[in-house]
């Protein structure tokens, strides 16, 4: 039972929700750093800002890579879907 999970091919689709979430997390990190001097919990604010910035940056980086992949493979129909390409003999057949 040593089956490996099939390797997922990147599709090049950008998830707009993830872009918004990443941007919002970076905004929250900025606000935490900006207001850290006025807070009684300065260390916690800085720690939270670092965590928010790391996660937000990772989300934006992932979506940027998907965007770049999509631009590079827009003329390659085989990379547009996770489904295998159909050959001429398989057109009308269903399993």
N, C-alpha and C positions, 0 to 999 in steps of 0.2 A: 504494500500500500504506500509506495513512495512516489506519489503523484505530485508533480510540481504544478502550481497554479499557472495557467497560461499567461504569457507575458503580455501585458496590456500595451497596446500601441497608442502613443499620444495622438489625440484627434485634432488639436489645434483650435479648439473652441474656447473662447473666453467666457467665463461665468461672470456676468455683470454683478451679481449679488456678492460674489467673493471680492471683487474689486471695491465695491462700496464698503463692505465689512472691513477690508484691509485699510482703506482710507480713513474710516471712522476710528479704528483702533490707533492709527497714527495720530489722529486729532486728539483722542483722549490722552495719549502719552504726552503730547505737547502741553495740554492743559494741566496735567498732573505736575509736569516739570515747572511750568510757569507759576503755578500756585504753591509749589513746595515750600517756599520761604515763608509764606503766611500761615502754613499749617502746623499744628502741633505734632503731626506725624510725618516729618520730613523724610526720614529713612524709608518708611512704608510707601510714601508717594513716589520716591525715586525708584524703588524696587518694582512697584506696579507699573510705572512708566516704562521701565526697561522691558518688562514682560509684554506689555501691550505693543511696544514698538517692535519687539522681536516677532511676535505673532502676526502683526499687521504687515511688517516687511516681508515675512515669508509668504503670506497670502498674495501680496502684490507681485512678488518675484515669480511665484508659480504661474500666475495669470499672464505676466509679461512673457514668460517662456512659451506658454500656450499660444499667445498672440503671434510671437515670432515664428513658431512652428507652422501656424496656419498660413502666414505670409509665404513661407518657403515652400509649402506643399499645396498651394491653392490650385496648381495645375496637375496634381497627382490624385485622380479620383479614388485610387485604391486606399489612400490614407484618410478619406473623409468619413469612413464608417468602421465600426468594429466588426461588421458582418463580412464574411469572406466574399470575394468577387464571384459572380456567377459566370460560368462559361456558356457558350452558345447552346449546348445541349441541355442545360439546366433551366432554361428560361421559364417554362410553364410548369415545371415539376415542383411538387411540395412533398415533404417527407411524411 
